[in-house]
């Protein structure tokens, strides 16, 4: 990858599906390697077209000569959620981030921060009270990244294999 990048962040479109699918395959392979008992092999966990909604980053310096389009270097899939009032909890609107994936060659260049900032701005416009996400404990690099952006522990989800 080139060191000088001009990255734009935008809403994902149907025409981006194939490019994003390739990033998702890389992420799923990493997760499967670390938790094969819980995570499907990458090829078995393909992103469905109806689940495809989010923001992506594309790099104008990485133009493919063959197809004349910008390379997708990062993707976030997020969903607005309204939780009704319950016995102990207030009604709450939040944005849940389901996937954050970056092209390996573009990590630590600020692109992930740009994507996360876009999701937070979108969540604010939607009047969400928070942006929330889950991260596997083995993914220490992701934990460090999210904490550097101000995310903190909300709950601890524990598991016991049977």
C-alpha positions as CSV (number, residue, x, y, z in Angstrom):
1,X,0.0,0.0,0.0
2,X,1.2,3.5,-0.6
3,X,1.9,5.7,2.4
4,X,-0.1,8.7,1.1
5,X,-3.8,8.0,1.2
6,X,-6.8,10.1,0.4
7,X,-9.6,8.3,2.1
8,X,-13.3,9.0,1.8
9,X,-16.0,7.6,4.1
10,X,-19.5,7.1,2.7
11,X,-22.6,5.0,3.0
12,X,-22.1,1.6,1.5
13,X,-24.1,0.9,-1.7
14,X,-25.2,-2.3,-3.4
15,X,-22.3,-2.0,-5.9
16,X,-19.8,-2.2,-3.0
17,X,-21.1,-5.6,-1.9
18,X,-18.4,-7.7,-3.6
19,X,-15.5,-5.6,-2.2
20,X,-16.9,-5.6,1.3
21,X,-17.5,-9.3,1.1
22,X,-13.8,-9.8,0.5
23,X,-12.9,-7.8,3.7
24,X,-15.5,-9.8,5.7
25,X,-13.9,-13.1,4.5
26,X,-10.6,-11.9,5.9
27,X,-12.1,-10.9,9.2
28,X,-14.1,-14.2,9.5
29,X,-10.9,-16.2,8.8
30,X,-9.2,-14.4,11.7
31,X,-12.1,-15.0,14.1
32,X,-12.5,-18.7,13.0
33,X,-8.7,-19.3,13.6
34,X,-9.1,-18.0,17.2
35,X,-12.5,-19.5,18.1
36,X,-13.3,-22.4,15.7
37,X,-15.8,-23.9,18.1
38,X,-17.9,-20.7,17.9
39,X,-17.1,-19.1,14.5
40,X,-17.8,-20.7,11.1
41,X,-15.0,-21.0,8.5
42,X,-14.9,-17.8,6.5
43,X,-16.5,-19.2,3.3
44,X,-19.4,-20.6,5.3
45,X,-20.2,-17.2,6.9
46,X,-20.8,-15.1,3.8
47,X,-22.5,-11.7,4.2
48,X,-26.0,-11.8,2.9
49,X,-27.2,-9.0,0.6
50,X,-30.0,-8.1,3.0
51,X,-27.6,-7.7,5.9
52,X,-25.5,-5.3,3.9
53,X,-25.8,-1.8,5.3
54,X,-23.2,0.4,6.7
55,X,-20.3,2.8,6.0
56,X,-17.1,2.1,4.1
57,X,-13.8,3.8,3.5
58,X,-12.3,3.8,0.1
59,X,-8.9,4.9,-1.0
60,X,-8.5,7.1,-4.0
61,X,-4.8,6.4,-4.2
62,X,-5.5,2.7,-4.8
63,X,-7.3,2.8,-8.1
64,X,-7.7,-0.5,-10.0
65,X,-6.6,0.0,-13.6
66,X,-8.8,-2.9,-14.7
67,X,-12.1,-1.8,-13.2
68,X,-11.5,1.9,-12.7
69,X,-13.0,2.0,-9.2
70,X,-11.6,2.9,-5.8
71,X,-10.5,0.1,-3.5
72,X,-12.6,-0.5,-0.4
73,X,-10.2,-0.5,2.6
74,X,-12.6,-0.6,5.5
75,X,-16.2,-1.3,6.4
76,X,-18.5,-0.9,9.4
77,X,-21.9,-2.5,9.7
78,X,-24.1,-0.8,12.2
79,X,-27.8,-0.8,13.2
80,X,-30.0,1.6,15.0
81,X,-31.9,-0.1,17.8
82,X,-34.7,1.0,20.0
83,X,-35.1,-1.0,23.3
84,X,-38.4,-0.6,25.1
85,X,-38.6,0.3,28.8
86,X,-38.3,-2.9,30.9
87,X,-38.6,-3.8,34.6
88,X,-35.2,-2.3,35.5
89,X,-34.1,-0.4,32.3
90,X,-35.2,2.8,30.8
91,X,-36.3,2.9,27.1
92,X,-33.1,3.5,25.1
93,X,-32.0,4.2,21.6
94,X,-28.5,3.0,20.6
95,X,-26.5,2.1,17.6
96,X,-25.0,-1.4,17.6
97,X,-21.9,-2.0,15.6
98,X,-21.9,-5.6,14.2
99,X,-18.7,-5.6,12.2
100,X,-15.6,-3.4,11.8
101,X,-13.1,-4.7,9.3
102,X,-10.1,-3.0,7.8
103,X,-7.8,-4.2,4.9
104,X,-4.7,-5.4,6.7
105,X,-2.4,-3.1,4.7
106,X,-4.3,0.0,5.8
107,X,-4.4,-0.5,9.5
108,X,-2.9,2.1,11.8
109,X,-3.4,4.9,9.2
110,X,-6.4,6.5,10.8
111,X,-9.0,5.0,8.5
112,X,-10.7,3.0,11.3
113,X,-10.9,6.2,13.4
114,X,-12.6,8.0,10.4
115,X,-15.1,5.2,10.0
116,X,-15.9,5.1,13.7
117,X,-16.3,8.9,13.8
118,X,-18.8,8.7,10.9
119,X,-20.8,6.0,12.7
120,X,-20.8,8.2,15.9
121,X,-21.9,11.2,13.9
122,X,-24.7,9.2,12.3
123,X,-25.8,7.8,15.7
124,X,-25.9,11.4,17.1
125,X,-28.1,12.5,14.1
126,X,-30.4,9.5,14.9
127,X,-30.6,10.7,18.5
128,X,-28.9,7.5,19.9
129,X,-27.7,7.7,23.4
130,X,-24.7,5.4,22.7
131,X,-22.8,3.4,20.2
132,X,-22.2,-0.2,21.4
133,X,-20.3,-3.2,20.2
134,X,-19.0,-6.6,21.2
135,X,-15.5,-7.7,20.8
136,X,-13.9,-11.1,21.5
137,X,-11.5,-11.2,24.4
138,X,-8.8,-12.8,22.1
139,X,-8.9,-9.7,19.8
140,X,-6.6,-7.6,21.9
141,X,-5.7,-5.3,19.0
142,X,-9.4,-4.4,18.5
143,X,-9.9,-3.9,22.2
144,X,-7.0,-1.5,22.3
145,X,-8.3,0.4,19.3
146,X,-11.9,0.8,20.7
147,X,-10.5,1.9,24.1
148,X,-8.4,4.5,22.4
149,X,-11.6,5.9,21.0
150,X,-13.3,6.2,24.4
151,X,-15.2,2.9,24.5
152,X,-15.3,1.2,27.9
153,X,-16.7,-1.9,29.5
154,X,-20.4,-1.9,29.8
155,X,-21.0,-5.6,30.7
156,X,-19.0,-8.8,30.8
157,X,-20.4,-11.7,29.0
158,X,-19.0,-15.0,30.3
159,X,-19.2,-18.4,28.8
160,X,-18.5,-22.0,30.0
161,X,-17.9,-24.7,27.4
162,X,-19.9,-27.8,28.1
